């Protein structure tokens, strides 16, 4: 079946060209979206392995790749990028250690057409260096010209030495050999000159890059990224990404709910690769719970103190910019804003609050702040009266957006799954099924213990409602006829039956009615469950012991009293 989701076309089932398995597949040469980045798997094969796949213009079923192979291809591509970054760092270190390399210029060699004698101008002249040309005595052996560069030489001395060597060559009869090897020598020297020129240009570029104060046209975004990179590389600050109240590792996208586990995991990654992962992020988020210096054993608690430390002690350079990134001190509960000290129970609420300090998109109606323009546009629609409705053609129900109508039709009428896994191509019928899939298949850690008791929940919502109901005693719904209060409005509605005498919950088997739903559920067990509690005086049996005791009091009270007196 061919389906199209928000990431691209999906074929289920399909035959993967890479592993031969039959499962949910994607197209090799179609552009898909992954974590906000575009990827084409056929191009990734070329970039990573140099492998050009064939028949990419054939039928779609002949150019498929499964989710498992996509994950392996992403890992290989990430590993290749890591190797290239390490290789670049190694070459840069070598260039820094060779700062005394002098400039070399190559002068074209011109041979004289009328005279067989080789003039000194035919030799390459090196600035500030002597050129010693050594030849083997035997002309039959493979000739090689060795050029030794010395730092304190002068061009005139080099020319004089070249003339002397030329005259010696004439005396020894090596002119023919020299003519044969001259072109090879000049070609090698030209290549050497090009390489040195590139090294010199790269060295100059790196020196400018290491001294950001000299850059005049650098953008504010690059300044912010440079400062953030310096802080992450030289400290134990923890960069991260987030989705609602979940924390993601910036390097490998592994999800965490406990900030301490996120910090411990992030230490396994190389902080020097931070810039390549953060370059496309709209908001840089860094946990400064630990801001100690990596370059020495200095313990630092404040970000400003750390900046002063690395600039004054270690000679690092930082730009003078404001609002570099969003700074947090992540904890399990009771998160605090570092700007105004306001506290929040969940990270999503804290980040929404941070927009009031650093959000640049402001609503002109109510003054709400946002980090992104698209979020402001969505907010502004709440101030407008939207009369347009999107009715369902099947049942006539109206919806406020096309997306809501699409979800309704897919779930209610077509019975299609709409909740897609973030890490594979599995799609589920409900949020809870996807939630369970993330825990069991992708091993996401979803345990939220209560700090006030020994209860543990697998979602923040359940933990929040537990705290509000049992520990904080947030009972907002009060009965108008008595002093009782309830956490849920449904419980208040059930309670009102006590005052009105209504019995709205009726058994479909025997017709008994109850004022509360819980009473009906207990009663339903009498029709479905086994009646384990039997009366010893008659043939009556009950599903619960309390019902047996009530039966004994009503039906056999006199016999019970007689046995008691005896």
Long-range contacts (C-beta under 8 A, 24 or more apart in sequence): 2-60, 5-420, 5-427, 6-33, 6-420, 7-32, 7-33, 7-34, 7-420, 8-32, 8-33, 9-60, 10-425, 11-60, 11-61, 11-64, 12-425, 14-61, 14-64, 14-66, 15-61, 15-64, 16-64, 16-65, 16-66, 16-68, 16-69, 17-53, 17-62, 17-63, 17-64, 17-65, 18-65, 18-66, 18-69, 19-66, 19-68, 19-69, 21-66, 21-68, 23-66, 23-67, 23-68, 24-66, 24-67, 24-425, 24-426, 25-64, 25-65, 25-66, 25-67, 26-64, 26-65, 26-66, 26-67, 26-70, 26-425, 27-60, 27-63, 27-64, 27-65, 28-53, 28-56, 28-63, 28-64, 28-65, 29-56, 29-63, 34-74, 35-253, 36-280, 37-280, 39-74, 41-65, 41-70, 41-73, 44-73, 44-74, 44-77, 45-73, 47-77, 47-80, 48-73, 48-76, 48-77, 48-80, 49-76, 67-424, 67-425, 71-424, 81-276, 82-270, 82-273, 85-272, 85-273, 85-276, 89-272, 92-206, 95-199, 95-202, 95-203, 95-206, 96-206, 98-199, 99-203, 100-151, 101-196, 101-199, 101-200, 102-126, 102-127, 102-128, 102-129, 102-149, 102-151, 103-127, 103-196, 103-200, 104-129, 104-149, 104-192, 104-193, 104-196, 105-193, 106-189, 106-190, 106-193, 109-182, 109-186, 116-175, 117-166, 117-170, 118-166, 118-169, 118-175, 118-178, 119-163, 119-166, 120-159, 120-160, 120-162, 120-163, 120-166, 121-159, 122-162, 122-182, 123-158, 123-159, 123-162, 124-186, 124-189, 125-155, 125-158, 125-159, 126-153, 126-158, 127-155, 128-152, 128-153, 128-154, 129-153, 129-158, 130-154, 130-157, 130-158, 130-161, 131-158, 131-161, 131-162, 132-161, 133-161, 133-162, 133-165, 135-165, 135-169, 135-174, 137-172, 139-172, 139-173, 139-174, 139-176, 139-177, 143-174, 143-177, 143-178, 143-180, 143-181, 144-181, 145-181, 145-185, 147-189, 210-317, 211-317, 212-317, 212-318, 212-319, 213-317, 220-321, 223-319, 223-321, 224-284, 224-319, 224-321, 224-323, 224-324, 224-325, 225-275, 225-278, 225-279, 225-284, 226-318, 226-319, 227-318, 227-319, 227-321, 227-324, 228-274, 228-278, 228-284, 228-286, 228-324, 228-325, 229-274, 229-275, 229-278, 230-310, 230-316, 230-317, 230-318, 231-286, 231-303, 231-306, 231-307, 232-271, 232-274, 232-286, 233-271, 233-272, 233-274, 233-294, 234-293, 234-294, 234-295, 234-310, 234-314, 234-316, 235-290, 235-291, 235-292, 235-293, 235-294, 235-300, 235-306, 235-310, 236-267, 236-290, 236-291, 236-292, 236-294, 237-286, 237-287, 237-288, 237-290, 237-291, 238-262, 238-263, 238-266, 238-286, 238-287, 238-289, 238-290, 238-330, 239-266, 239-274, 239-278, 239-284, 239-285, 239-286, 239-287, 240-266, 240-285, 240-286, 240-287, 240-330, 241-281, 241-285, 242-285, 242-347, 242-348, 242-351, 244-347, 244-348, 245-346, 245-347, 245-348, 245-460, 247-330, 247-347, 250-274, 250-277, 250-278, 251-277, 255-438, 255-444, 255-445, 256-445, 257-445, 257-446, 257-447, 257-448, 257-460, 258-332, 258-445, 259-287, 259-289, 259-330, 259-331, 259-332, 260-332, 261-445, 262-287, 262-330, 263-287, 263-289, 263-290, 263-330, 282-371, 282-372, 283-325, 283-326, 283-371, 284-324, 284-325, 284-326, 285-325, 285-326, 285-328, 286-325, 286-326, 286-327, 286-328, 287-328, 287-329, 287-330, 288-327, 288-328, 288-329, 289-329, 289-330, 289-331, 303-327, 323-358, 326-351, 326-354, 326-358, 333-451, 345-464, 346-460, 346-464, 435-459, 494-518
